[in-house]
Amino acid sequence: MKRTLLASVAAVFATGAAQAEDIQLGILLGYTGPIESLAGHMADGAEAAIAEVNEAGGILDGQTVAGERADTGCIDNALATSNAERLIAEGVAGIIGGDCSGVTGAILQNVAIPNGMVMISPSATSPALTTVEDNDLFFRTAPSDAREGQVMTEVLMDRGFNSVALTYTNNDYGQGLADAFQTAFEAAGGEVTISAAHEDGRADYSAEVGALSAAGGDILVVAGYLDQGGLGIIRAALDTGAYDQFVLPGGMVGESITENVGADLNGSFGQIAGSEGRGPDTMTEIGEAGGFEGTSPYTPESYDAAALFMLAMEAAGSTDPAEYGPEILNIANAPGEEIYPGELAKALELIRNGEDIDYVGGSAVELIGPGESAGTYREVEVIDEAFETVRVR
């Protein structure tokens, strides 16, 4: 029976059943701006999940899915909301995104909520997004920075650092992470000598570094972006000799910063949302087959966001956000058979058979509270000019 069904599906596609229009998913990420070196891999991850489902025969009686990329600029609210409006006007059934926290909040409030559109962000981490009134339309596969602040405190304390200077990018992401970290660090007995914002896109950060250095602190925490202000702060600190070791939260972790700074970054460390084991190992293989970095920051989370959309639509029997949205938490959590990357065909078959699934995916998905990731983190260190995972917390 199964072989007959698969043969029938193949025959339908071969004879032009592509008459049905694709189900469109927007992939709304910062292809330009301060995390542009990460966004391409993130989109590739989402598109890998889409391709996997299409190879399995699609969803909802053989409909194929297509991803449509659109830019947020990461920190450009006008661009992000304009492109979100365009995606909805073009008929997307869901939005993978936004990426950075500020634009994600703007898209949610100004576009998604008024249009009843579901969003699943793979990388927006501001604690403020936890309590936003989202009409149950917003989910995220990356954990809140409230959790990262605690993890960063643990990492520093375990390494013997009790006094830090802190700089953060002057937006929702930076402010939220800085506040969460300072609260956790001081509660643990640490000292934050200064907490100072910096702007992205400046040519010279020597004044900011001078103020940070004057305040003291055994190490500098840079809660910024790896392709703009955070990189500029590190370069200025190294040039002036103010600091030679840095703490690098999630927005600072990626290949581009090790390539741009080189050996001077060796010994710096930090943390980024992620796990280890079967999910990430399979994402590595998927990336190698697809020509992208499957475990690049927030790439597993992007694959997972796309997978959750498609599996929830299948479970609901609908592409209507009002109908499939409530299925996302059911798909993501126990009870049910655990599903990993590369097993989306299996997941679809189980759903069609009326069986429960527990989608684990590439990032150990477990959605809590208002639909956000509970969150595990990889503690990373720059060794020989590359990030290495030294522990999972």
KOLVEX-795242 format. One record per residue (C-alpha): residue in three letters; x negated, z, y. Coordinates in steps of 0.001 Angstrom, whole numbers, padded with zeros to 6 digits, always signed. Example, Ala and Ser with C-alpha at 12.3 -4.5 7.8 and 13.67 -1.06 7.14 Angstrom:
<atoms>
Ala-012300+007800-004500/Ser-013670+007140-001060/
</atoms>
This chain:
<atoms>
Met+000000+000000+000000/Lys-002755+000952+002445/Arg-004689-002267+001781/Thr-001495-004297+002205/Leu-000782-002615+005525/Leu-004296-003207+006823/Ala-004167-006815+005694/Ser-000858-007258+007491/Val-002258-005816+010701/Ala-005293-008085+010478/Ala-003053-011083+009916/Val-000930-010230+012939/Phe-003987-010046+015184/Ala-005415-013238+013718/Thr-002250-015191+014423/Gly-002013-014271+018067/Ala-000198-010990+018140/Ala-002243-010268+021078/Gln+000975-011300+022842/Ala+001610-007639+023557/Glu-000126-006512+026725/Asp-003004-004095+026444/Ile-002377-000450+027189/Gln-004594+000199+030204/Leu-006677+003334+030778/Gly-008417+003779+034114/Ile-012063+004915+033919/Leu-012465+006356+037407/Leu-016059+007563+037856/Gly-018890+007581+040396/Tyr-020633+004291+039666/Thr-022169+004645+043113/Gly-023289+007853+044781/Pro-025151+010981+043721/Ile-024507+010804+039947/Glu-024570+007025+039538/Ser-027320+007271+036902/Leu-024878+009145+034639/Ala-021628+007258+035262/Gly-022496+004112+033330/His-023202+006041+030146/Met-020018+008065+030659/Ala-017934+004899+030943/Asp-019674+003431+027910/Gly-018697+006542+025965/Ala-015038+006176+026911/Glu-015107+002477+026083/Ala-016700+003211+022691/Ala-013672+005335+021784/Ile-011355+002566+022958/Ala-013225-000029+020886/Glu-013063+002242+017837/Val-009284+002551+018128/Asn-008860-001183+018633/Glu-010971-001886+015554/Ala-008612+000401+013639/Gly-005635-001712+014682/Gly-004737-000106+017996/Ile-001964+002383+018650/Leu+001826+002309+018822/Asp+002454-000430+016260/Gly-000659-002457+016919/Gln-001046-002424+020683/Thr-004643-002683+021815/Val-006146-000538+024569/Ala-008334-001668+027458/Gly-010390+000351+029915/Glu-010576-000546+033589/Arg-013475+000837+035594/Ala-013037+001936+039197/Asp-015410+003792+041518/Thr-015054+007236+043094/Gly-018445+007265+044797/Cys-018504+010857+043456/Ile-018112+012337+046932/Asp-015967+009691+048695/Asn-012356+010920+048756/Ala-011048+007824+050534/Leu-012642+005444+048027/Ala-011548+007568+045080/Thr-007918+007880+046116/Ser-007712+004204+047075/Asn-009005+003130+043683/Ala-006707+005592+041905/Glu-003740+004106+043768/Arg-004875+000621+042760/Leu-005186+001602+039106/Ile-001661+003021+039094/Ala-000309-000054+040872/Glu-001929-002166+038153/Gly-000097-000195+035488/Val-002600+002171+033859/Ala-001084+004656+031445/Gly-003685+007362+032127/Ile-006841+008044+034118/Ile-010151+009158+032637/Gly-011600+010901+035677/Gly-012358+011778+038306/Asp-015923+012851+037904/Cys-017102+015072+040749/Ser-014859+017987+041632/Gly-013932+017179+045225/Val-012762+013634+044533/Thr-010996+014816+041387/Gly-008949+017291+043410/Ala-008145+014619+045983/Ile-007002+012145+043325/Leu-004913+014793+041619/Gln-003127+016006+044742/Asn-002735+012691+046555/Val-002179+010227+043722/Ala-001718+011657+040227/Ile+000851+014366+040968/Pro+003057+012195+043249/Asn+003032+009463+040581/Gly+003378+011721+037533/Met+000080+010424+036118/Val-002049+012290+033571/Met-005759+012715+034311/Ile-008462+013932+031925/Ser-011754+014601+033696/Pro-014955+014612+031638/Ser-017091+016257+034318/Ala-015185+017929+037187/Thr-016164+021580+036877/Ser-015054+023420+040029/Pro-013325+026743+039275/Ala-010756+025845+041932/Leu-009332+023210+039589/Thr-008329+025940+037134/Thr-005585+027308+039364/Val-004381+024145+041085/Glu-000642+023443+040699/Asp-000950+020270+038655/Asn+002486+019961+036992/Asp+000659+019964+033630/Leu-000871+016589+034437/Phe-004549+017573+034635/Phe-006952+018306+031782/Arg-010729+018422+031517/Thr-013118+018201+028611/Ala-015915+019873+030594/Pro-015781+023652+031151/Ser-015310+025375+034499/Asp-018315+026431+036554/Ala-016993+029979+036284/Arg-018375+029829+032759/Glu-021571+028052+033823/Gly-022313+030790+036358/Gln-022284+033318+033535/Val-024439+031156+031278/Met-026979+030494+034035/Thr-027215+034238+034627/Glu-027915+034803+030929/Val-030593+032107+030901/Leu-032381+033563+033925/Met-032215+037148+032739/Asp-033444+036211+029268/Arg-036414+034462+030889/Gly-037229+037476+033061/Phe-036096+036203+036455/Asn-034314+038827+038553/Ser-034664+037324+042042/Val-033698+033775+043058/Ala-033129+031600+046076/Leu-030072+029365+045793/Thr-029174+026051+047383/Tyr-026042+024053+046694/Thr-024544+020720+047662/Asn-022007+021253+050428/Asn-018800+020353+048593/Asp-016265+021797+046160/Tyr-018595+021490+043187/Gly-021595+023072+044855/Gln-019694+025867+046568/Gly-017731+026731+043441/Leu-020795+026878+041217/Ala-022841+028802+043784/Asp-020114+031432+044190/Ala-019604+031776+040435/Phe-023315+032119+039786/Gln-024010+034573+042613/Thr-021132+036797+041484/Ala-022328+036808+037865/Phe-026023+037207+038718/Glu-025533+040107+041113/Ala-023156+041818+038691/Ala-025967+041649+036122/Gly-028393+043304+038534/Gly-030053+040198+039952/Glu-030806+039424+043590/Val-029888+036223+045417/Thr-032183+036238+048449/Ile-030363+033351+050156/Ser-027458+031051+049367/Ala-027642+027962+051542/Ala-025775+024664+051505/His-027484+021296+051798/Glu-026030+017899+052603/Asp-026461+014854+050398/Gly-028043+011664+051694/Arg-030608+013174+054084/Ala-034066+011656+054367/Asp-035871+014960+054913/Tyr-035176+018392+053411/Ser-038228+020227+054705/Ala-036179+022456+057040/Glu-033833+023512+054235/Val-036774+024259+051941/Gly-038488+026232+054693/Ala-035490+028533+055029/Leu-035242+028975+051272/Ser-038927+029776+050956/Ala-038854+032262+053828/Ala-036084+034221+052121/Gly-038215+034713+049009/Gly-037169+034659+045386/Asp-039114+034057+042205/Ile-037491+030689+041484/Leu-035208+028178+043221/Val-031756+027386+041830/Val-030724+023856+042866/Ala-026981+023402+042432/Gly-026950+019820+043636/Tyr-026921+016218+042425/Leu-029808+014628+040588/Asp-029671+011294+042436/Gln-029397+012579+046022/Gly-029696+015967+047729/Gly-030864+017965+044739/Leu-033671+015502+044129/Gly-034610+015626+047801/Ile-034774+019439+047782/Ile-037081+019436+044760/Arg-039386+016811+046246/Ala-039658+018722+049522/Ala-040303+022008+047705/Leu-043079+020445+045649/Asp-044588+018656+048658/Thr-044793+021876+050667/Gly-045771+024096+047754/Ala-042759+026329+048392/Tyr-041682+026303+044730/Asp-043056+024773+041567/Gln-040303+025746+039145/Phe-036566+025148+039412/Val-033287+026098+037764/Leu-031220+022980+037112/Pro-027438+023293+036571/Gly-025335+020483+035113/Gly-025333+018176+038130/Met-029139+018139+038055/Val-029632+017254+034389/Gly-030340+013640+033454/Glu-033074+011132+032786/Ser-033306+009873+036357/Ile-034632+013145+037765/Thr-037398+013471+035181/Glu-038327+009843+035833/Asn-038347+010380+039603/Val-040245+013690+039662/Gly-042483+013344+036626/Ala-044795+016025+035243/Asp-044233+018344+038224/Leu-040827+019138+036752/Asn-042271+020409+033477/Gly-041286+024038+032892/Ser-038100+023833+034943/Phe-034968+024686+033012/Gly-031225+024980+033196/Gln-028025+024355+031306/Ile-025379+021703+030858/Ala-022100+021583+028999/Gly-022708+020436+025447/Ser-022934+021391+021808/Glu-024980+020586+018735/Gly-024287+019488+015200/Arg-022044+016814+013773/Gly-020329+015761+017003/Pro-023433+015157+019153/Asp-025322+013676+016184/Thr-022578+011120+015681/Met-022452+010382+019414/Thr-026168+009584+019242/Glu-025464+007048+016500/Ile-022512+005560+018388/Gly-024663+005207+021490/Glu-027493+003543+019585/Ala-025054+001041+018106/Gly-023499+000369+021506/Gly-026675+000247+023580/Phe-026087+003405+025638/Glu-027154+007054+025589/Gly-024459+008716+023515/Thr-025493+012241+024471/Ser-026274+011569+028131/Pro-024644+014292+030262/Tyr-020841+014146+030104/Thr-020852+011061+027864/Pro-019459+012891+024804/Glu-016857+014437+027113/Ser-015896+010927+028287/Tyr-015523+009654+024714/Asp-013372+012702+024021/Ala-011189+012159+027085/Ala-010410+008596+026007/Ala-009757+009705+022426/Leu-007357+012453+023531/Phe-005347+009958+025565/Met-004923+007512+022700/Leu-004226+010109+020012/Ala-001665+011869+022215/Met+000080+008564+022904/Glu+000270+007894+019173/Ala+001609+011396+018521/Ala+004275+010994+021202/Gly+005090+007419+020279/Ser+004867+006569+023963/Thr+002582+005635+026846/Asp+004806+007534+029286/Pro+002724+010404+030751/Ala+005780+012676+030730/Glu+006075+012196+026965/Tyr+002455+012091+025754/Gly+001046+014663+028217/Pro+002454+017667+026307/Glu+000800+016365+023112/Ile-002745+016646+024481/Leu-003075+020385+023855/Asn-001609+019954+020371/Ile-004110+017222+019517/Ala-007073+019116+020931/Asn-006551+022468+019227/Ala-006000+024037+015820/Pro-004226+023959+013478/Gly-005008+020684+011764/Glu-007751+018644+010147/Glu-010884+018539+012277/Ile-011676+015146+013772/Tyr-015125+014051+014965/Pro-016431+010930+016727/Gly-016176+007890+014502/Glu-013039+009272+012824/Leu-010355+008001+015181/Ala-008882+005679+012534/Lys-008529+008673+010230/Ala-006918+010682+013030/Leu-004377+007969+013735/Glu-003454+007737+010064/Leu-002944+011505+009832/Ile-000745+011490+012938/Arg+001352+008642+011526/Asn+001772+010611+008330/Gly+003120+013569+010293/Glu+000030+015726+009733/Asp-001682+017954+012309/Ile-005164+017234+013622/Asp-007639+019427+015494/Tyr-009709+017088+017646/Val-013267+018444+017873/Gly-014951+015273+019088/Gly-018412+014991+020528/Ser-018220+018012+022822/Ala-016567+020620+020573/Val-013224+020222+022332/Glu-011119+023369+022552/Leu-008675+023383+025454/Ile-007684+026765+026850/Gly-005473+028053+029655/Pro-004367+025212+031876/Gly-005936+022546+029656/Glu-009660+022927+030261/Ser-012586+023220+027884/Ala-013567+026671+026661/Gly-017137+025485+026959/Thr-020410+025657+025091/Tyr-023681+024938+026904/Arg-027051+023528+025989/Glu-029931+025476+027511/Val-032460+022793+028430/Glu-036078+022754+029556/Val-038248+019954+030873/Ile-041050+019473+028365/Asp-043420+016500+028615/Glu-041259+014980+031359/Ala-038034+015020+029329/Phe-035141+017425+028889/Glu-035189+019222+025550/Thr-032433+021461+024218/Val-033919+024862+023389/Arg-030707+026757+022629/Val-026932+026409+022570/Arg-024935+029188+024237/
</atoms>
